[in-house]
Amino acid sequence: MSTSTRKWLQRYDAPQRINHWTVAITFVLAALSGFALFHPSMYWLAQLFGSGTWARILHPFIGVVMFISFAGLAVRLWRHNRLAAADRQWLRRFRDVAAARHVQLPPVGRYNGGQKLLFWVMVASALLLVVTGFGFWQPYFAPLVPIELMRVAVVLHAFAALVLMLGIMVHIYAAIWVTGTMRAMVRGTVSTAWARRHHPLWYRQLTQGSKE
Ligand code: HEM
């Protein structure tokens, strides 16, 4: 059967999906243990990791696993997330996006302007999280860092975590809001109707073999 007559189109292969869900699971674990350490009102979350001591020990290791797996995903996908003039135009037309007025929007490739922008926000916040996290990781790296720098690292770490969490909230909301998107990351496929409606250039690229 030719790609143009197939009902389902492949969007992610199994290694990409395993990679993505590893990032998602470690993100949730890093966020929960991070909240437990952030403020006494959320210390009870430490019980999920055994105790406060265990939350404290595990949090940076979970963070490193998350960073490495996210780096793997980013290396696989960055080429598709390069922002072009049409994406900036798409972002400026956000009112039409929110109102689902697709006809008014510039045609979208594999990812839309919002997804691409969010991708780079994820990259920047993940990098900032890992660099600042090493800066106050006791007992391994913190002794090498001057106290003033460590204080700045703590604040920037919390800031990067906030940005990433807000970004992921938008990411999850969009994945649920745009019906049929979750299937892409669960089963690896999307319907031809979904691809034509939300990513027409990508659809054309798959069915006619044209470049994005
Ligand atoms: C926790 C719940 C999460 C859910 C339900 C979820 C869901 C999804 C779905 C459905 C897609 C496919 C979108 C499409 O192909 O159009 C996707 C893609 C993606 N997700 Fe997630 N995700 C989650 C967490 C995360 C986290 C924590 C990260 C990174 C920190 C992440 C990074 C990505 C990236 C990089 C893509 C590819 C999109 C692109 O390259 O622009 N996701 N996600």
Boltz pocket constraint, residues with backbone or C-beta under 6 A from the ligand:
constraints:
  - pocket:
      binder: B
      contacts: [[A, 11], [A, 20], [A, 23], [A, 24], [A, 25], [A, 27], [A, 70], [A, 73], [A, 74], [A, 77], [A, 81], [A, 110], [A, 111], [A, 115], [A, 116], [A, 119], [A, 122], [A, 168], [A, 171], [A, 172], [A, 175], [A, 181], [A, 182], [A, 183], [A, 184], [A, 185]]
      max_distance: 6.0
